[in-house]
């Protein structure tokens, strides 16, 4: 808790500098949040290239609107809400486009080297561990992609990113009870999907 509060206080210090015209301060905010931003965007959209664009667009939007940030919520909550909204809008456009092209958003799309690099391991795994981990990540992301977007968002924000119900409620602008209900259904959906692809859990 102390670490989270300290990080939030540091964010606000950089935000204040940005609002006073210090452009370099925003670079610090980007470095502090870019990995998590990319992870959220990828988990919601399921496409690495699109996620990179969404994360970049979210930072641009945040920079343009930072003068209006009023500290009613944490900076990170405000920032990731921008990311979620952009990902949601992008997914709608992609769904329409892919429907016309006869393709599915659930088709696996990886980085040029064949796997996502947004969650690097803490220590160097063995080749077998890398293969197993990659296979599991593939199945997990595939199951995430099958969820309705409302369920997917809360699952990503709560179970993968670890945000509180109150933070998610603020990001998505829905009651905390709705967040909990969607999360329950998302978890049930994930459980059913993973049973099918990986066996009984």
N, C-alpha and C positions, 0 to 999 in steps of 0.2 A: 504493500500500500504506500509506504513512504517513497519507494522508487517511482511509482506511478505518479504521485503528487509532485515529486521533484521534477520529473520529466515534463509534467504539465506546466509547472512554474517556469521551466526553462523555455518551453514553447511560447508562453505568453511574453517572456522577455524579448524573444526574437520577433514576435508579432508586433510588439510596441515599437521596436526599432524599424520594422518594415513600414508601419504606419507613419513613422517620422521621416520616411524617405530613404532609409538605408536598404538598398537593393541587395547588398551582400548578405544581409540577415536572412533573406528568403532562401538563399542557397543552403544555409544551415538547416532550415526547416525541410528542404527537399531531401538533404542527405539523411535526416533523422527519420523520414517517413517513406522514402521511395520504395524500399523493399516491401514493406507491409502494404503499401498502396498497390504495387504490382501484384502481390499475392492475392489481395482481395479481388482486383479486377480479373485476374486469370481464373480464380475459382468461380466467379459469377458468370464470366463469358465463355470460359472453356477454350480460349484461343490465345496463344501467346502473343502473336503480333498485334491482335486487336487489344489485348490487355496493355501492351506497351503504349499504344496510342491513347487509350483511355487514361492511363496514369499520367501521361504527359499533358493531356487536355485538362485533367483535373487540377494539376499544379498551375497551369496557365490560368484557369478560371479562378483558382484561389488567389493567385497573385493580383489579378485584376479587381477582385472584390474584397481584398483584405482590409481595405480602408473601412468597409462597412461591418467588419467582424466586431460584435459588441460584447463578447465574453459571456453571453447567456449560457453557453455550453463550452466544453473544453474545445480547444483548437482542433485536436485530433478528431473529435466527434464531428465537428463542422467540416473538416477536410474530407473525411471518409464518406460523409453523406454526399458530398459532391461526386466522389468517385462512384458510389453506388448508383446515383441517379444517371450518371453518364453511361455506366455499364448497362443499366436497365434499358436506356434509350437505344444504345448500340445493339443490344441483343434483339430488340424489336425489329430494327432495320435489317439485321442479319437474318432473322427468321423469315422475314418477307422475301428477301433476296434469295436465300437458300431454297425456299419453297418454290420459287419460280424456276430455279436451276435444278430442282430435283435432288438437292443435297440435304444433309441433316447437320444441325449444329452439334449433334452428339458424336459425329465422326471425330476420332482422335486427331488432333493437330499438334505437333510438337515443335520444339525449337530446332534449328538446323542440326544440332548434334544429337537429336533424337529424344531428349528428355528435358523436363522443366528444370530451371536452375534457380528458382525463387526460394527454395528451402534447402540450402547446402547443409550437409551433415556436419555434426560437431567434430567427428573424427573420421579418418580415412577408413572406409569399409573395405572388406575383401571383395573380389570380383563377384563371388556368389551372392554376397549380401547386397551388392549394388543391383544385381539382376533381380533378386527377390524384391527388394525395395521398389525398384522401378515397376515391376509387375503389379505390386500392391497399389502404388500410386496411380497407375493406369486404371485399375479397376475402381478405386475410390473416386477418382475424378470422373470416370465414365458414369458411375452411379449418381454423383452430384449433378452431372449434366442432364440426367433423366428427371430431376425434380422440377416442379413448377417454380418459376422464378421467385415467387414470394417465400417459398419454403427454402429454396437454395440460399437466398440472401441471409436469412436468420441462422441457418446452419453454418455458413461460412463465418459470419460475424461472431457467433457464440462459441461454436465447438472448435473452429480452426483458429480464429483470431483472439478469442477469449474476452470479448467485450461483455460488459454487464448488460442485464436486461434493460436497465435504465438508459444506458448509452445507445443500445440498439433501437430502443423506442424513440429516442431523440433523432437518430440518423434516419430512420424510416418513417418517422412521423405517424406512428401507430401506437396504441396503448400497450403497456407492458404485458397485459393479459393476452393480447393478440400475438405478441412476439412468442410467448410461451406456448400458445396453441399451435402456431406455425412450426415451432421448433419440434414439438412432439410429433407432428405429422411428418416433418422432414426426417427425423430420426427413424421413424417407423418405415418410411420409404427407403432410406439407406439400408436398414437392416434387411428388408425384403430383397432389395436388389443385390446386396453383397452375398446373401445366402445363395442366390441363383448363380452368381459368377464364381464364388469362392467356396461354396459348400456351407454346411451348417455352422453357425457361429455360437 
